Amino acid sequence: MGESEQTWIARLTPLSGGGVPALLAMPLGVDVWERHPGFLVVAAPESRLAELERRRLARVDRLATTERYEEEMTDRPTTGDTG
């Protein structure tokens, strides 16, 4: 991965019959953040996501760059009792 390559938070939805377990069994080179019954939320460089699309292993929905995601989480108001 080049230093200038963008890293994305993305949702991967399996396209093959093996579903999420099959994706997890493959050496995808992504950082899995969340596992759901029908999809994964990952952090991965653009080149890795493009390769997953090219190989038709998963539908890739790019949600935000990691920088944008971190900005949104920092700007989000905290919840809970501040009393």
Gaussian input, Z-matrix of N, CA and C with variables (Angstrom, degrees):
# hf/3-21g

backbone

0 1
 N
 C     1     B1
 C     2     B2     1     A1
 N     3     B3     2     A2     1     D1
 C     4     B4     3     A3     2     D2
 C     5     B5     4     A4     3     D3
 N     6     B6     5     A5     4     D4
 C     7     B7     6     A6     5     D5
 C     8     B8     7     A7     6     D6
 N     9     B9     8     A8     7     D7
 C    10    B10     9     A9     8     D8
 C    11    B11    10    A10     9     D9
 N    12    B12    11    A11    10    D10
 C    13    B13    12    A12    11    D11
 C    14    B14    13    A13    12    D12
 N    15    B15    14    A14    13    D13
 C    16    B16    15    A15    14    D14
 C    17    B17    16    A16    15    D15
 N    18    B18    17    A17    16    D16
 C    19    B19    18    A18    17    D17
 C    20    B20    19    A19    18    D18
 N    21    B21    20    A20    19    D19
 C    22    B22    21    A21    20    D20
 C    23    B23    22    A22    21    D21
 N    24    B24    23    A23    22    D22
 C    25    B25    24    A24    23    D23
 C    26    B26    25    A25    24    D24
 N    27    B27    26    A26    25    D25
 C    28    B28    27    A27    26    D26
 C    29    B29    28    A28    27    D27
 N    30    B30    29    A29    28    D28
 C    31    B31    30    A30    29    D29
 C    32    B32    31    A31    30    D30
 N    33    B33    32    A32    31    D31
 C    34    B34    33    A33    32    D32
 C    35    B35    34    A34    33    D33
 N    36    B36    35    A35    34    D34
 C    37    B37    36    A36    35    D35
 C    38    B38    37    A37    36    D36
 N    39    B39    38    A38    37    D37
 C    40    B40    39    A39    38    D38
 C    41    B41    40    A40    39    D39
 N    42    B42    41    A41    40    D40
 C    43    B43    42    A42    41    D41
 C    44    B44    43    A43    42    D42
 N    45    B45    44    A44    43    D43
 C    46    B46    45    A45    44    D44
 C    47    B47    46    A46    45    D45
 N    48    B48    47    A47    46    D46
 C    49    B49    48    A48    47    D47
 C    50    B50    49    A49    48    D48
 N    51    B51    50    A50    49    D49
 C    52    B52    51    A51    50    D50
 C    53    B53    52    A52    51    D51
 N    54    B54    53    A53    52    D52
 C    55    B55    54    A54    53    D53
 C    56    B56    55    A55    54    D54
 N    57    B57    56    A56    55    D55
 C    58    B58    57    A57    56    D56
 C    59    B59    58    A58    57    D57
 N    60    B60    59    A59    58    D58
 C    61    B61    60    A60    59    D59
 C    62    B62    61    A61    60    D60
 N    63    B63    62    A62    61    D61
 C    64    B64    63    A63    62    D62
 C    65    B65    64    A64    63    D63
 N    66    B66    65    A65    64    D64
 C    67    B67    66    A66    65    D65
 C    68    B68    67    A67    66    D66
 N    69    B69    68    A68    67    D67
 C    70    B70    69    A69    68    D68
 C    71    B71    70    A70    69    D69
 N    72    B72    71    A71    70    D70
 C    73    B73    72    A72    71    D71
 C    74    B74    73    A73    72    D72
 N    75    B75    74    A74    73    D73
 C    76    B76    75    A75    74    D74
 C    77    B77    76    A76    75    D75
 N    78    B78    77    A77    76    D76
 C    79    B79    78    A78    77    D77
 C    80    B80    79    A79    78    D78
 N    81    B81    80    A80    79    D79
 C    82    B82    81    A81    80    D80
 C    83    B83    82    A82    81    D81
 N    84    B84    83    A83    82    D82
 C    85    B85    84    A84    83    D83
 C    86    B86    85    A85    84    D84
 N    87    B87    86    A86    85    D85
 C    88    B88    87    A87    86    D86
 C    89    B89    88    A88    87    D87
 N    90    B90    89    A89    88    D88
 C    91    B91    90    A90    89    D89
 C    92    B92    91    A91    90    D90
 N    93    B93    92    A92    91    D91
 C    94    B94    93    A93    92    D92
 C    95    B95    94    A94    93    D93
 N    96    B96    95    A95    94    D94
 C    97    B97    96    A96    95    D95
 C    98    B98    97    A97    96    D96
 N    99    B99    98    A98    97    D97
 C   100   B100    99    A99    98    D98
 C   101   B101   100   A100    99    D99
 N   102   B102   101   A101   100   D100
 C   103   B103   102   A102   101   D101
 C   104   B104   103   A103   102   D102
 N   105   B105   104   A104   103   D103
 C   106   B106   105   A105   104   D104
 C   107   B107   106   A106   105   D105
 N   108   B108   107   A107   106   D106
 C   109   B109   108   A108   107   D107
 C   110   B110   109   A109   108   D108
 N   111   B111   110   A110   109   D109
 C   112   B112   111   A111   110   D110
 C   113   B113   112   A112   111   D111
 N   114   B114   113   A113   112   D112
 C   115   B115   114   A114   113   D113
 C   116   B116   115   A115   114   D114
 N   117   B117   116   A116   115   D115
 C   118   B118   117   A117   116   D116
 C   119   B119   118   A118   117   D117
 N   120   B120   119   A119   118   D118
 C   121   B121   120   A120   119   D119
 C   122   B122   121   A121   120   D120
 N   123   B123   122   A122   121   D121
 C   124   B124   123   A123   122   D122
 C   125   B125   124   A124   123   D123
 N   126   B126   125   A125   124   D124
 C   127   B127   126   A126   125   D125
 C   128   B128   127   A127   126   D126
 N   129   B129   128   A128   127   D127
 C   130   B130   129   A129   128   D128
 C   131   B131   130   A130   129   D129
 N   132   B132   131   A131   130   D130
 C   133   B133   132   A132   131   D131
 C   134   B134   133   A133   132   D132
 N   135   B135   134   A134   133   D133
 C   136   B136   135   A135   134   D134
 C   137   B137   136   A136   135   D135
 N   138   B138   137   A137   136   D136
 C   139   B139   138   A138   137   D137
 C   140   B140   139   A139   138   D138
 N   141   B141   140   A140   139   D139
 C   142   B142   141   A141   140   D140
 C   143   B143   142   A142   141   D141
 N   144   B144   143   A143   142   D142
 C   145   B145   144   A144   143   D143
 C   146   B146   145   A145   144   D144
 N   147   B147   146   A146   145   D145
 C   148   B148   147   A147   146   D146
 C   149   B149   148   A148   147   D147
 N   150   B150   149   A149   148   D148
 C   151   B151   150   A150   149   D149
 C   152   B152   151   A151   150   D150
 N   153   B153   152   A152   151   D151
 C   154   B154   153   A153   152   D152
 C   155   B155   154   A154   153   D153
 N   156   B156   155   A155   154   D154
 C   157   B157   156   A156   155   D155
 C   158   B158   157   A157   156   D156
 N   159   B159   158   A158   157   D157
 C   160   B160   159   A159   158   D158
 C   161   B161   160   A160   159   D159
 N   162   B162   161   A161   160   D160
 C   163   B163   162   A162   161   D161
 C   164   B164   163   A163   162   D162
 N   165   B165   164   A164   163   D163
 C   166   B166   165   A165   164   D164
 C   167   B167   166   A166   165   D165
 N   168   B168   167   A167   166   D166
 C   169   B169   168   A168   167   D167
 C   170   B170   169   A169   168   D168
 N   171   B171   170   A170   169   D169
 C   172   B172   171   A171   170   D170
 C   173   B173   172   A172   171   D171
 N   174   B174   173   A173   172   D172
 C   175   B175   174   A174   173   D173
 C   176   B176   175   A175   174   D174
 N   177   B177   176   A176   175   D175
 C   178   B178   177   A177   176   D176
 C   179   B179   178   A178   177   D177
 N   180   B180   179   A179   178   D178
 C   181   B181   180   A180   179   D179
 C   182   B182   181   A181   180   D180
 N   183   B183   182   A182   181   D181
 C   184   B184   183   A183   182   D182
 C   185   B185   184   A184   183   D183
 N   186   B186   185   A185   184   D184
 C   187   B187   186   A186   185   D185
 C   188   B188   187   A187   186   D186
 N   189   B189   188   A188   187   D187
 C   190   B190   189   A189   188   D188
 C   191   B191   190   A190   189   D189
 N   192   B192   191   A191   190   D190
 C   193   B193   192   A192   191   D191
 C   194   B194   193   A193   192   D192
 N   195   B195   194   A194   193   D193
 C   196   B196   195   A195   194   D194
 C   197   B197   196   A196   195   D195
 N   198   B198   197   A197   196   D196
 C   199   B199   198   A198   197   D197
 C   200   B200   199   A199   198   D198
 N   201   B201   200   A200   199   D199
 C   202   B202   201   A201   200   D200
 C   203   B203   202   A202   201   D201
 N   204   B204   203   A203   202   D202
 C   205   B205   204   A204   203   D203
 C   206   B206   205   A205   204   D204
 N   207   B207   206   A206   205   D205
 C   208   B208   207   A207   206   D206
 C   209   B209   208   A208   207   D207
 N   210   B210   209   A209   208   D208
 C   211   B211   210   A210   209   D209
 C   212   B212   211   A211   210   D210
 N   213   B213   212   A212   211   D211
 C   214   B214   213   A213   212   D212
 C   215   B215   214   A214   213   D213
 N   216   B216   215   A215   214   D214
 C   217   B217   216   A216   215   D215
 C   218   B218   217   A217   216   D216
 N   219   B219   218   A218   217   D217
 C   220   B220   219   A219   218   D218
 C   221   B221   220   A220   219   D219
 N   222   B222   221   A221   220   D220
 C   223   B223   222   A222   221   D221
 C   224   B224   223   A223   222   D222
 N   225   B225   224   A224   223   D223
 C   226   B226   225   A225   224   D224
 C   227   B227   226   A226   225   D225
 N   228   B228   227   A227   226   D226
 C   229   B229   228   A228   227   D227
 C   230   B230   229   A229   228   D228
 N   231   B231   230   A230   229   D229
 C   232   B232   231   A231   230   D230
 C   233   B233   232   A232   231   D231
 N   234   B234   233   A233   232   D232
 C   235   B235   234   A234   233   D233
 C   236   B236   235   A235   234   D234
 N   237   B237   236   A236   235   D235
 C   238   B238   237   A237   236   D236
 C   239   B239   238   A238   237   D237
 N   240   B240   239   A239   238   D238
 C   241   B241   240   A240   239   D239
 C   242   B242   241   A241   240   D240
 N   243   B243   242   A242   241   D241
 C   244   B244   243   A243   242   D242
 C   245   B245   244   A244   243   D243
 N   246   B246   245   A245   244   D244
 C   247   B247   246   A246   245   D245
 C   248   B248   247   A247   246   D246

   B1=1.4476
   B2=1.5154
   B3=1.3289
   B4=1.4493
   B5=1.5134
   B6=1.3316
   B7=1.4567
   B8=1.5264
   B9=1.3266
   B10=1.4569
   B11=1.5253
   B12=1.3158
   B13=1.4616
   B14=1.5266
   B15=1.3130
   B16=1.4616
   B17=1.5324
   B18=1.3160
   B19=1.4594
   B20=1.5157
   B21=1.3296
   B22=1.4510
   B23=1.5214
   B24=1.3220
   B25=1.4543
   B26=1.5236
   B27=1.3271
   B28=1.4603
   B29=1.5202
   B30=1.3270
   B31=1.4614
   B32=1.5198
   B33=1.3342
   B34=1.4584
   B35=1.5175
   B36=1.3233
   B37=1.4526
   B38=1.5211
   B39=1.3402
   B40=1.4667
   B41=1.5242
   B42=1.3314
   B43=1.4486
   B44=1.5220
   B45=1.3228
   B46=1.4580
   B47=1.5259
   B48=1.3209
   B49=1.4519
   B50=1.5134
   B51=1.3212
   B52=1.4563
   B53=1.5048
   B54=1.3313
   B55=1.4452
   B56=1.5161
   B57=1.3213
   B58=1.4683
   B59=1.5269
   B60=1.3506
   B61=1.4692
   B62=1.5318
   B63=1.3277
   B64=1.4661
   B65=1.5251
   B66=1.3449
   B67=1.4696
   B68=1.5228
   B69=1.3297
   B70=1.4688
   B71=1.5242
   B72=1.3129
   B73=1.4639
   B74=1.5283
   B75=1.3345
   B76=1.4664
   B77=1.5303
   B78=1.3324
   B79=1.4723
   B80=1.5350
   B81=1.3282
   B82=1.4672
   B83=1.5151
   B84=1.3259
   B85=1.4535
   B86=1.5168
   B87=1.3375
   B88=1.4592
   B89=1.5224
   B90=1.3201
   B91=1.4611
   B92=1.5247
   B93=1.3354
   B94=1.4596
   B95=1.5259
   B96=1.3331
   B97=1.4630
   B98=1.5150
   B99=1.3360
   B100=1.4620
   B101=1.5242
   B102=1.3297
   B103=1.4622
   B104=1.5271
   B105=1.3258
   B106=1.4493
   B107=1.5281
   B108=1.3271
   B109=1.4684
   B110=1.5278
   B111=1.3341
   B112=1.4497
   B113=1.5106
   B114=1.3287
   B115=1.4614
   B116=1.5247
   B117=1.3319
   B118=1.4632
   B119=1.5251
   B120=1.3193
   B121=1.4646
   B122=1.5201
   B123=1.3239
   B124=1.4568
   B125=1.5160
   B126=1.3092
   B127=1.4610
   B128=1.5205
   B129=1.3302
   B130=1.4613
   B131=1.5244
   B132=1.3230
   B133=1.4645
   B134=1.5341
   B135=1.3084
   B136=1.4651
   B137=1.5278
   B138=1.3202
   B139=1.4700
   B140=1.5242
   B141=1.3277
   B142=1.4661
   B143=1.5254
   B144=1.3298
   B145=1.4659
   B146=1.5277
   B147=1.3285
   B148=1.4642
   B149=1.5290
   B150=1.3193
   B151=1.4698
   B152=1.5246
   B153=1.3250
   B154=1.4639
   B155=1.5257
   B156=1.3226
   B157=1.4698
   B158=1.5246
   B159=1.3172
   B160=1.4637
   B161=1.5168
   B162=1.3357
   B163=1.4754
   B164=1.5306
   B165=1.3214
   B166=1.4691
   B167=1.5237
   B168=1.3271
   B169=1.4637
   B170=1.5208
   B171=1.3382
   B172=1.4628
   B173=1.5249
   B174=1.3260
   B175=1.4574
   B176=1.5241
   B177=1.3057
   B178=1.4597
   B179=1.5180
   B180=1.3132
   B181=1.4580
   B182=1.5254
   B183=1.3243
   B184=1.4613
   B185=1.5214
   B186=1.3246
   B187=1.4561
   B188=1.5164
   B189=1.3206
   B190=1.4667
   B191=1.5197
   B192=1.3274
   B193=1.4619
   B194=1.5266
   B195=1.3042
   B196=1.4673
   B197=1.5236
   B198=1.3336
   B199=1.4616
   B200=1.5231
   B201=1.3312
   B202=1.4701
   B203=1.5292
   B204=1.3202
   B205=1.4597
   B206=1.5335
   B207=1.3354
   B208=1.4635
   B209=1.5277
   B210=1.3372
   B211=1.4747
   B212=1.5265
   B213=1.3322
   B214=1.4646
   B215=1.5220
   B216=1.3275
   B217=1.4580
   B218=1.5316
   B219=1.3291
   B220=1.4644
   B221=1.5228
   B222=1.3359
   B223=1.4646
   B224=1.5195
   B225=1.3083
   B226=1.4700
   B227=1.5281
   B228=1.3422
   B229=1.4693
   B230=1.5202
   B231=1.3069
   B232=1.4653
   B233=1.5221
   B234=1.3211
   B235=1.4558
   B236=1.5228
   B237=1.2837
   B238=1.4603
   B239=1.5170
   B240=1.2793
   B241=1.4623
   B242=1.5122
   B243=1.3290
   B244=1.4659
   B245=1.5118
   B246=1.3588
   B247=1.4414
   B248=1.4359
   A1=108.33
   A2=116.38
   A3=120.53
   A4=110.71
   A5=116.14
   A6=120.15
   A7=112.44
   A8=117.48
   A9=120.40
   A10=112.79
   A11=117.73
   A12=120.40
   A13=111.08
   A14=115.60
   A15=123.27
   A16=110.76
   A17=116.33
   A18=121.46
   A19=107.58
   A20=115.12
   A21=122.39
   A22=111.98
   A23=115.23
   A24=122.30
   A25=103.60
   A26=117.22
   A27=120.22
   A28=110.80
   A29=113.85
   A30=120.74
   A31=107.07
   A32=116.55
   A33=122.08
   A34=108.70
   A35=116.20
   A36=121.88
   A37=107.28
   A38=117.91
   A39=120.54
   A40=112.11
   A41=115.92
   A42=121.44
   A43=111.27
   A44=117.37
   A45=120.86
   A46=110.01
   A47=115.95
   A48=121.53
   A49=114.79
   A50=118.57
   A51=120.89
   A52=114.95
   A53=117.27
   A54=121.57
   A55=113.96
   A56=114.52
   A57=121.85
   A58=111.64
   A59=120.15
   A60=118.84
   A61=112.95
   A62=117.28
   A63=120.05
   A64=110.96
   A65=117.19
   A66=119.94
   A67=110.67
   A68=115.77
   A69=119.62
   A70=112.69
   A71=117.22
   A72=121.09
   A73=112.44
   A74=117.04
   A75=120.99
   A76=110.59
   A77=116.45
   A78=119.64
   A79=109.82
   A80=116.25
   A81=121.09
   A82=113.63
   A83=117.98
   A84=120.47
   A85=113.15
   A86=116.32
   A87=121.48
   A88=108.95
   A89=115.95
   A90=122.35
   A91=107.02
   A92=117.19
   A93=121.26
   A94=109.03
   A95=115.71
   A96=121.87
   A97=111.28
   A98=116.52
   A99=120.72
   A100=108.91
   A101=114.57
   A102=120.65
   A103=107.64
   A104=116.04
   A105=123.40
   A106=107.54
   A107=119.00
   A108=120.16
   A109=113.88
   A110=118.35
   A111=119.78
   A112=116.46
   A113=117.48
   A114=119.48
   A115=110.56
   A116=114.50
   A117=123.21
   A118=108.30
   A119=116.73
   A120=121.86
   A121=105.24
   A122=116.03
   A123=121.46
   A124=111.44
   A125=115.47
   A126=123.15
   A127=105.89
   A128=116.16
   A129=119.47
   A130=110.25
   A131=116.06
   A132=119.03
   A133=110.73
   A134=115.38
   A135=121.80
   A136=112.28
   A137=117.51
   A138=120.00
   A139=111.91
   A140=117.23
   A141=121.32
   A142=110.38
   A143=116.50
   A144=120.21
   A145=110.93
   A146=116.44
   A147=120.67
   A148=110.90
   A149=116.91
   A150=120.91
   A151=111.10
   A152=117.75
   A153=120.74
   A154=110.66
   A155=116.33
   A156=120.09
   A157=110.89
   A158=116.65
   A159=121.31
   A160=111.36
   A161=116.05
   A162=121.28
   A163=112.25
   A164=116.61
   A165=123.58
   A166=112.26
   A167=114.56
   A168=120.22
   A169=111.16
   A170=116.71
   A171=120.26
   A172=109.45
   A173=114.78
   A174=119.81
   A175=106.09
   A176=116.99
   A177=121.94
   A178=109.31
   A179=115.92
   A180=121.97
   A181=107.36
   A182=116.17
   A183=120.91
   A184=108.37
   A185=116.78
   A186=121.92
   A187=112.33
   A188=117.13
   A189=122.04
   A190=108.41
   A191=115.63
   A192=117.79
   A193=106.96
   A194=117.18
   A195=118.89
   A196=110.71
   A197=117.41
   A198=120.63
   A199=110.67
   A200=116.83
   A201=121.43
   A202=110.66
   A203=116.36
   A204=120.98
   A205=110.04
   A206=116.31
   A207=120.39
   A208=111.14
   A209=117.45
   A210=120.61
   A211=110.68
   A212=116.14
   A213=120.32
   A214=111.42
   A215=117.40
   A216=120.30
   A217=110.92
   A218=117.22
   A219=121.22
   A220=110.77
   A221=116.26
   A222=121.10
   A223=113.57
   A224=117.74
   A225=121.46
   A226=109.77
   A227=116.96
   A228=118.90
   A229=110.55
   A230=115.53
   A231=119.66
   A232=109.17
   A233=115.34
   A234=120.23
   A235=107.93
   A236=114.58
   A237=117.84
   A238=110.72
   A239=113.81
   A240=120.94
   A241=109.64
   A242=117.30
   A243=121.15
   A244=111.67
   A245=116.46
   A246=126.55
   A247=116.87
   D1=130.48
   D2=177.01
   D3=-74.16
   D4=153.31
   D5=-177.64
   D6=-61.86
   D7=-30.94
   D8=-177.21
   D9=-88.37
   D10=-1.01
   D11=-177.80
   D12=-70.34
   D13=134.86
   D14=-178.91
   D15=-73.30
   D16=136.44
   D17=173.84
   D18=-105.53
   D19=135.47
   D20=-174.93
   D21=-116.76
   D22=150.59
   D23=163.20
   D24=-93.16
   D25=125.17
   D26=-173.91
   D27=-140.85
   D28=154.95
   D29=173.55
   D30=-101.37
   D31=125.76
   D32=176.77
   D33=-106.61
   D34=120.01
   D35=176.78
   D36=-110.21
   D37=118.75
   D38=-176.52
   D39=-59.05
   D40=141.27
   D41=176.10
   D42=-102.84
   D43=-14.82
   D44=-179.03
   D45=-93.68
   D46=168.30
   D47=-178.27
   D48=-68.97
   D49=-14.87
   D50=-177.13
   D51=-76.64
   D52=-15.65
   D53=177.79
   D54=67.52
   D55=-158.15
   D56=-177.36
   D57=-60.58
   D58=-43.78
   D59=179.05
   D60=-57.49
   D61=-37.52
   D62=178.73
   D63=-66.31
   D64=-40.83
   D65=176.92
   D66=-61.32
   D67=-43.74
   D68=-178.74
   D69=-65.85
   D70=-25.60
   D71=-179.80
   D72=-79.05
   D73=-14.17
   D74=-178.51
   D75=-90.63
   D76=148.78
   D77=174.73
   D78=-80.83
   D79=81.87
   D80=-173.29
   D81=-82.40
   D82=-22.49
   D83=-178.86
   D84=74.47
   D85=33.01
   D86=178.04
   D87=-120.58
   D88=159.00
   D89=176.98
   D90=-98.65
   D91=108.20
   D92=-177.73
   D93=-78.06
   D94=122.54
   D95=179.23
   D96=-98.10
   D97=-38.81
   D98=-178.79
   D99=-142.32
   D100=144.83
   D101=175.14
   D102=-120.13
   D103=127.35
   D104=178.68
   D105=-125.14
   D106=163.45
   D107=-178.96
   D108=-57.22
   D109=-34.53
   D110=-176.16
   D111=-112.49
   D112=-1.81
   D113=-177.65
   D114=-162.99
   D115=167.43
   D116=174.26
   D117=-119.18
   D118=148.95
   D119=168.38
   D120=-108.78
   D121=124.80
   D122=-174.20
   D123=-131.96
   D124=163.49
   D125=166.65
   D126=-113.79
   D127=129.48
   D128=-177.20
   D129=-159.40
   D130=151.77
   D131=176.33
   D132=-69.45
   D133=154.28
   D134=-179.33
   D135=-52.55
   D136=-42.60
   D137=-178.09
   D138=-61.86
   D139=-36.46
   D140=178.95
   D141=-68.63
   D142=-43.47
   D143=178.73
   D144=-63.29
   D145=-41.59
   D146=178.18
   D147=-62.54
   D148=-37.43
   D149=178.00
   D150=-65.84
   D151=-40.88
   D152=177.23
   D153=-61.76
   D154=-40.82
   D155=176.97
   D156=-65.95
   D157=-45.40
   D158=-178.54
   D159=-59.49
   D160=-41.36
   D161=-179.50
   D162=-81.85
   D163=-2.96
   D164=179.30
   D165=55.75
   D166=41.85
   D167=176.87
   D168=-86.69
   D169=-28.77
   D170=-177.37
   D171=-158.56
   D172=152.56
   D173=167.62
   D174=-80.62
   D175=132.48
   D176=-176.36
   D177=-111.42
   D178=120.40
   D179=174.13
   D180=-111.97
   D181=108.00
   D182=179.09
   D183=-76.06
   D184=117.66
   D185=-175.31
   D186=-89.85
   D187=-43.94
   D188=-179.76
   D189=-170.83
   D190=156.00
   D191=170.99
   D192=-71.00
   D193=159.12
   D194=179.28
   D195=-62.21
   D196=-36.17
   D197=178.85
   D198=-62.69
   D199=-45.99
   D200=-179.88
   D201=-65.62
   D202=-40.97
   D203=179.04
   D204=-60.18
   D205=-46.57
   D206=179.80
   D207=-63.49
   D208=-39.67
   D209=176.88
   D210=-60.66
   D211=-45.65
   D212=-179.41
   D213=-63.47
   D214=-38.95
   D215=-179.51
   D216=-71.26
   D217=-33.71
   D218=178.16
   D219=-69.61
   D220=-38.48
   D221=-178.41
   D222=-80.80
   D223=-11.51
   D224=-177.90
   D225=-69.88
   D226=132.67
   D227=177.05
   D228=-66.55
   D229=142.62
   D230=178.81
   D231=-75.18
   D232=151.76
   D233=178.16
   D234=-111.94
   D235=161.51
   D236=178.76
   D237=120.66
   D238=-177.73
   D239=-175.65
   D240=-85.77
   D241=115.11
   D242=178.71
   D243=-102.07
   D244=2.56
   D245=-174.43
   D246=-40.15

